[in-house]
Amino acid sequence: MNSIDQRLSDMGLQLPAPLVLPEGVRLPFRMVNVRGDRAFVSGHGPQNVDGTLAGPFGKVGCDVTAEEGYQLARKVALSMLGSLQRELGSLDRIAGWGRVFGMVNSAPGFVQQPRVINGFSDLVLALFGDECGAHARSAVGMAELPFGAGVAVEIEAEVLLRS
């Protein structure tokens, strides 16, 4: 078992299956697009282990608490790691997390987006450490997110080239 897989196991975490799309939805793009030593990762929402979209759904600060939003952001990290593992073959190919763009489906007046997206950042740092897991980040409020998700994140990471 590689080191990131071992850390996931030690933390009792499981990566979700590939995204199960709602009926009639198609995604005409890649979830992970590797170009050279860069992985550009499309926006991911929270998933259950079976690949279905995870709730609670709705606006953070109204339908969803900030703590529930934090937990959703952790699920987004697991969703993204699942996509990266399927594309890269091993999460140990991630050499660094460059940029994280966190989006929170925010109720009017909700201003705790950084606290919510900390759920994503905290898990990345716990798994990859302070050096490899370090990243630049934005955490912004959005009027809506696809499928009513409370949180979505896109990232850019540096990956080790296959030898």
C-alpha positions as CSV (number, residue, x, y, z in Angstrom):
1,M,0.0,0.0,0.0
2,N,1.4,3.4,-0.9
3,S,1.9,6.1,1.7
4,I,-1.2,8.2,0.9
5,D,-3.4,5.1,0.7
6,Q,-2.0,4.0,4.1
7,R,-2.7,7.4,5.6
8,L,-6.3,7.3,4.3
9,S,-6.7,3.8,5.8
10,D,-5.1,4.9,9.1
11,M,-7.6,7.7,9.3
12,G,-10.5,5.4,8.5
13,L,-11.3,7.2,5.2
14,Q,-12.4,5.7,2.0
15,L,-12.3,7.2,-1.5
16,P,-15.7,7.3,-3.3
17,A,-16.5,5.4,-6.5
18,P,-16.7,7.4,-9.7
19,L,-19.4,10.1,-9.7
20,V,-22.9,8.8,-10.4
21,L,-24.5,11.5,-12.4
22,P,-28.2,12.4,-12.1
23,E,-30.3,11.1,-14.9
24,G,-30.0,13.1,-18.1
25,V,-26.7,14.9,-17.1
26,R,-23.6,14.5,-19.1
27,L,-20.2,16.0,-18.5
28,P,-18.4,16.9,-21.8
29,F,-15.1,17.4,-20.1
30,R,-12.5,15.6,-18.1
31,M,-12.6,15.6,-14.3
32,V,-8.8,15.5,-14.3
33,N,-6.8,16.8,-17.2
34,V,-3.1,16.1,-16.9
35,R,-0.8,18.2,-19.1
36,G,2.9,17.6,-18.5
37,D,3.6,17.9,-14.8
38,R,0.3,19.6,-14.0
39,A,-3.1,18.2,-13.1
40,F,-6.0,20.5,-13.7
41,V,-9.0,19.2,-11.7
42,S,-12.5,20.3,-12.6
43,G,-14.9,21.4,-9.8
44,H,-15.9,18.5,-7.6
45,G,-18.7,18.3,-5.2
46,P,-19.2,16.1,-2.1
47,Q,-19.8,12.4,-2.8
48,N,-20.9,9.4,-0.8
49,V,-18.7,6.3,-0.9
50,D,-21.0,4.8,-3.6
51,G,-20.3,7.7,-5.9
52,T,-23.7,9.5,-5.4
53,L,-23.9,13.2,-4.6
54,A,-23.7,13.8,-0.8
55,G,-25.8,16.2,1.2
56,P,-26.9,18.1,3.0
57,F,-27.9,20.2,0.1
58,G,-28.6,23.9,-0.1
59,K,-27.1,27.2,1.1
60,V,-24.6,27.2,3.9
61,G,-25.7,29.7,6.5
62,C,-29.4,28.8,6.0
63,D,-30.1,25.1,5.0
64,V,-26.6,23.9,6.0
65,T,-24.6,24.9,9.0
66,A,-20.9,26.0,8.8
67,E,-19.9,22.8,10.5
68,E,-21.9,20.7,8.0
69,G,-20.2,22.7,5.3
70,Y,-16.8,21.9,6.7
71,Q,-17.7,18.2,6.6
72,L,-18.9,18.6,3.0
73,A,-15.6,20.2,2.1
74,R,-13.8,17.1,3.5
75,K,-16.0,14.9,1.3
76,V,-15.1,17.1,-1.6
77,A,-11.4,16.4,-0.9
78,L,-12.1,12.7,-0.9
79,S,-14.1,13.0,-4.1
80,M,-11.2,14.8,-5.8
81,L,-8.6,12.3,-4.5
82,G,-10.7,9.5,-5.9
83,S,-10.6,11.2,-9.4
84,L,-6.9,11.9,-9.1
85,Q,-6.2,8.3,-8.1
86,R,-8.1,6.9,-11.0
87,E,-6.3,9.2,-13.4
88,L,-2.8,9.0,-12.0
89,G,-2.8,5.4,-10.8
90,S,-1.3,6.5,-7.4
91,L,-1.8,9.5,-5.2
92,D,1.9,9.3,-4.4
93,R,2.4,10.9,-7.8
94,I,1.1,14.2,-6.4
95,A,4.3,16.3,-5.9
96,G,2.5,19.4,-4.6
97,W,-0.9,21.1,-4.3
98,G,-0.6,24.4,-6.2
99,R,-3.9,26.1,-6.0
100,V,-7.3,25.4,-4.4
101,F,-10.4,27.4,-5.4
102,G,-13.2,26.7,-3.0
103,M,-16.8,27.7,-3.6
104,V,-19.5,27.7,-1.0
105,N,-23.2,27.9,-1.9
106,S,-23.8,30.8,0.5
107,A,-26.9,32.3,2.0
108,P,-27.1,36.1,1.9
109,G,-24.9,37.5,4.6
110,F,-22.9,34.3,5.2
111,V,-19.2,35.2,5.5
112,Q,-17.6,32.1,6.9
113,Q,-16.4,30.6,3.5
114,P,-12.8,30.3,4.7
115,R,-14.0,28.2,7.7
116,V,-16.0,25.9,5.5
117,I,-13.2,25.4,2.9
118,N,-10.8,24.6,5.8
119,G,-12.4,21.2,5.7
120,F,-10.8,20.6,2.4
121,S,-7.4,22.2,3.3
122,D,-7.2,20.5,6.7
123,L,-7.6,17.0,5.1
124,V,-5.1,17.7,2.3
125,L,-2.6,18.9,4.9
126,A,-3.2,15.9,7.1
127,L,-2.7,13.5,4.2
128,F,0.2,15.1,2.3
129,G,2.0,17.0,5.1
130,D,2.9,20.7,5.4
131,E,5.3,20.7,2.5
132,C,3.5,18.7,-0.3
133,G,0.1,19.7,1.0
134,A,0.8,23.4,1.2
135,H,-1.3,25.4,-1.3
136,A,-2.6,28.8,-2.3
137,R,-6.3,29.1,-1.8
138,S,-9.4,31.2,-2.4
139,A,-12.7,30.6,-0.6
140,V,-15.6,32.4,-2.1
141,G,-19.4,32.5,-1.8
142,M,-21.6,31.6,-4.7
143,A,-25.3,32.3,-5.3
144,E,-25.8,28.7,-6.4
145,L,-23.8,25.5,-7.1
146,P,-24.6,22.6,-9.4
147,F,-27.2,20.1,-8.1
148,G,-27.7,22.3,-5.0
149,A,-24.3,21.2,-3.5
150,G,-23.2,23.1,-0.5
151,V,-19.5,23.1,-1.5
152,A,-17.4,22.7,-4.6
153,V,-13.7,22.9,-5.2
154,E,-11.3,22.9,-8.2
155,I,-7.6,22.6,-7.9
156,E,-4.3,22.6,-9.8
157,A,-1.6,20.2,-8.6
158,E,2.0,19.3,-9.6
159,V,2.4,15.6,-10.5
160,L,5.4,13.4,-11.0
161,L,5.9,12.4,-14.6
162,R,5.7,8.7,-15.3
163,S,9.1,7.1,-15.7
